[in-house]
Amino acid sequence: MKAHTLHLLRLVILPLFIFHFPLFISAQRATPGPTKTKYNWVPEASNQPVGAARGIFPGRVVWAHDPGAAKWSGDWKNAKDPWWSDEATSQPRTDAMVSSTLRSLTGAQTDTAAWTAIFEYYNKTIAPLMGVKRPARGYQPGEIVAVKVNLNSTSGKNDRRDSMRNNNTSDVTPQIILATVRQLVHHAGVAEKDILIYDAKRVVFTQLLQKVWDEFPDVRFLQERTVTDDQRHSSHRGRPRIERPDWTTALTYSNGTENGRNNPQDIPRQVLDATYIINLAILKNHSYPYSNMEGRDEGQTGVTLTGKNHYGSIQGPSALHKAINTNQEGGKKVYSPMVDLAASPNLGAKTILYMLDGMYSARKHTSYPIHFPNAPFNNSNYPYKNPSWPSCILASLDGVALDSVGLDILYSQTKDNADRDNLNRPWLIVRENADDYLHEMALANNPPRAPNTASLGKPSPASAFTNTGTTTITANTAATSTRKTARASN
C-alpha cells in the first residue's frame, strides 16, 4: 500500500492580508454559457494590508493535507459506494490531521495544551470585545460548545419519513465531526451533553448521527425537522439526543432586514445558550453555471466558507439571499449580512475556532465532490471516477484570514481544469465579487460603503474579526508556496 505523508503548512497573515495560493495562477477561463452571471473574480494586488490580524499567532492559517485520508472511488451515481463511509475516508488519518492542525495553530506540544491555549486566547482577547467579562482561562465544566456544520445537501428522501443518506453530494465529512468531538471530550474536557452539533435549516443524516453516537451517545444534535425513526439510537431508549430549533430573536441587521419576512433575526435558543461556537464549514464555491451532474439553480454568491455558514444558523436565510446575489443587490463594495452574522455577540462573535473541511470540496451549494488538479494537490480530474481528492483540513483563529485562504485555494484550481464530459467547460469557476464580504469584515467600522455595519444596534466589534496584510509562509513539505501576498482575515 502506498504510504502518504501528512503535510502541514502554516500561513501567517499579518494584519489583514490577501493571500494568493499557490503562486502559479493565471486568470480563470470561463466558457460562455446560459447565464447572465459574471464568473470573473480574480485576486487583487497583494501586500496591501487592512485591519488587524487575530490569533495566538496573528493571522495564522494552518493547512493539513494527507492524500491517503480521502480515497473514495468517485463512483458518484452509486449510493452503495458513499464517500462518507469509513472504507472511503480514513478515520485515523482524519484524527491525525485534526490533531496536527490544532497543535500547529497554537504552537502547543499536545492536543490538551492546544485547547487550553484556544480557550485562554478567546477569553482574554475576544470575549472582552463583546462586553463579556471573563477571566483569561481555559474551558470550564458546564459551558456549552456549539459546532456549526454545513449539511446543505442533506434533506432525507422525498417522503420525509427517514433521514438516511442516499446520494454522494458533498456535505461535512463525518470523520471530521467525530475527530472534533473526540478532541472536545478527550482533550478540551467538554462533557458529551455540553456539545451541540447543528445545522438549523437542514437534516442531520442518519449515518452521521450513528457514527458519533456509537462512541458518544450523549452528544446533542439540532436539525430543522422532527426526528425520524431511523435517527433513533439504541442507547437512547426512546429519548434521542436530537432537537428542533427553539427560535428566538437575537440578531439585527444594518439594513433593517430583521423587519422583513421569514424571521432572519431568529436563531435557535440552543445556540444562543452556547458559550462558544466552532464554525466548521466546507471548502467550497457557492455558484456554478454548467451543472451537468447535479442540476439545480446556479447559486447566489461566490463562496460558501465560514462567512456564509451561519445562514444555517438563522430561521429565514432566504431573506438574506438578495443582499449577496450579484444579480440583485450583491454588487461591488456593498453591504453584506454575513458581517452582521459574524459580529453578533449572540452568534459569530462567540467563535473560538474556524475550520474548513477540504476532504472532498464542492463547486456549488449542492454538488458532488471535486478534484483539485493543480499544485499542491495534483489530483487527476479525468476520468472523474478516481480516488484522488483534496483531502485537507484548514483552520484558524481568524475567520477572515481562513476564508481568504480558502477562496484563493479554490481560485487556484480554476486553471487548466476542463471537464471533458461537459463540453470542456471548467470544473470550477469563481463568481464575481467573491471576496467583498471579507473586505467588509476587515473594515467593519469603516467599510468601503455606507452605512457602517452594526450588530444589535451597535457598531460591529470589528476588532473581534478583522485582519488583512502581508503573508509569511513556513512549511516542512514540498507543497509549500513561497509567495508573499495578502487578503482579508478575521
C-alpha positions, 0 to 999 in steps of 0.5 A, a space after each residue: 500500500 502506498 504510504 502518504 505523508 501528512 503535510 502541514 503548512 502554516 500561513 501567517 497573515 499579518 494584519 489583514 492580508 490577501 493571500 494568493 495560493 499557490 503562486 502559479 495562477 493565471 486568470 480563470 477561463 470561463 466558457 460562455 454559457 446560459 447565464 447572465 452571471 459574471 464568473 470573473 473574480 480574480 485576486 487583487 494586488 497583494 501586500 496591501 494590508 487592512 485591519 488587524 490580524 487575530 490569533 495566538 499567532 496573528 493571522 495564522 492559517 494552518 493547512 493539513 493535507 494527507 492524500 491517503 485520508 480521502 480515497 473514495 472511488 468517485 463512483 458518484 451515481 452509486 449510493 452503495 459506494 458513499 464517500 462518507 463511509 469509513 472504507 472511503 475516508 480514513 478515520 485515523 488519518 482524519 484524527 491525525 490531521 485534526 490533531 496536527 492542525 490544532 497543535 500547529 495553530 497554537 504552537 502547543 506540544 499536545 492536543 490538551 495544551 492546544 485547547 487550553 491555549 484556544 480557550 485562554 486566547 478567546 477569553 482574554 482577547 475576544 470575549 472582552 470585545 463583546 462586553 463579556 467579562 471573563 477571566 483569561 482561562 481555559 474551558 470550564 465544566 458546564 459551558 456549552 460548545 456549539 459546532 456549526 456544520 454545513 449539511 446543505 445537501 442533506 434533506 432525507 428522501 422525498 417522503 420525509 419519513 427517514 433521514 438516511 443518506 442516499 446520494 454522494 453530494 458533498 456535505 461535512 465529512 463525518 470523520 471530521 465531526 467525530 475527530 472534533 468531538 473526540 478532541 472536545 471530550 478527550 482533550 478540551 474536557 467538554 462533557 458529551 451533553 455540553 456539545 451541540 452539533 447543528 445545522 438549523 435549516 437542514 437534516 442531520 443524516 442518519 449515518 452521521 448521527 450513528 457514527 458519533 453516537 456509537 462512541 458518544 451517545 450523549 452528544 446533542 444534535 439540532 436539525 430543522 425537522 422532527 426526528 425520524 425513526 431511523 435517527 433513533 439510537 439504541 442507547 437512547 431508549 426512546 429519548 434521542 439526543 436530537 432537537 428542533 430549533 427553539 427560535 428566538 430573536 437575537 440578531 439585527 441587521 444594518 439594513 433593517 432586514 430583521 423587519 422583513 419576512 421569514 424571521 432572519 433575526 431568529 436563531 435557535 435558543 440552543 445556540 444562543 445558550 452556547 458559550 462558544 461556537 466552532 464554525 466548521 464549514 466546507 471548502 467550497 464555491 457557492 455558484 456554478 453555471 454548467 451543472 451537468 451532474 447535479 442540476 439545480 439553480 446556479 447559486 447566489 454568491 461566490 463562496 460558501 466558507 465560514 462567512 456564509 455558514 451561519 445562514 444555517 444558523 438563522 430561521 429565514 436565510 432566504 431573506 438574506 439571499 438578495 443582499 449577496 446575489 450579484 444579480 440583485 443587490 450583491 454588487 461591488 463594495 456593498 453591504 453584506 449580512 454575513 458581517 452582521 452574522 459574524 459580529 453578533 455577540 449572540 452568534 459569530 462573535 462567540 467563535 473560538 475556532 474556524 475550520 474548513 473541511 477540504 476532504 472532498 470540496 464542492 463547486 456549488 451549494 449542492 454538488 458532488 465532490 471535486 478534484 483539485 488538479 493543480 499544485 499542491 494537490 495534483 489530483 487527476 480530474 479525468 476520468 472523474 471516477 478516481 480516488 484522488 481528492 483534496 483531502 485537507 483540513 484548514 483552520 484558524 483563529 481568524 475567520 477572515 484570514 481562513 476564508 481568504 485562504 480558502 477562496 484563493 485555494 479554490 481560485 487556484 484550481 480554476 486553471 487548466 481544469 476542463 471537464 471533458 464530459 461537459 463540453 470542456 467547460 471548467 470544473 470550477 469557476 469563481 463568481 464575481 465579487 467573491 471576496 467583498 464580504 471579507 473586505 467588509 469584515 476587515 473594515 467593519 467600522 469603516 467599510 468601503 460603503 455606507 452605512 457602517 455595519 452594526 450588530 444589535 444596534 451597535 457598531 460591529 466589534 470589528 476588532 473581534 474579526 478583522 485582519 488583512 496584510 502581508 503573508 509569511 509562509 513556513 512549511 516542512 513539505 514540498 507543497 509549500 508556496 513561497 509567495 508573499 501576498 495578502 487578503 482579508 482575515 478575521 
